Amino acid sequence: MLAKRLGRLGLRKVLRAEILIEPLGDPARLNGAGMILVNPPWTFEKELSVLLPALIQVFGGAGKPGFRLDWLTAQPAPGNL
């Protein structure tokens, strides 16, 4: 819900990164983590695309760990800021 609302604010560069360690099930338990970045450094998406799968290997539980890395708003082409 927060991600959709941020995507509609008109900001130009909004990147979402989430990691899920354990399947969603127990609402009292932290199953993952995430962050939303506004105007991240231009190399950050590439760095996270390597880091997130490595984190899953280290912290992944018995369930189905996974991650999401996507732009909530269209990323402008380099030089078109």
Sequence and secondary structure as in RCSB ss.txt:
>XXXX:A:sequence
MLAKRLGRLGLRKVLRAEILIEPLGDPARLNGAGMILVNPPWTFEKELSVLLPALIQVFGGAGKPGFRLDWLTAQ
PAPGNL
>XXXX:A:secstr
 HHHHHHTTT S EEEEEEE S S  TTS  EEEEEEES  TTHHHHHHHHHHHHHHHH  SS  EEEEEESS  
  TT  
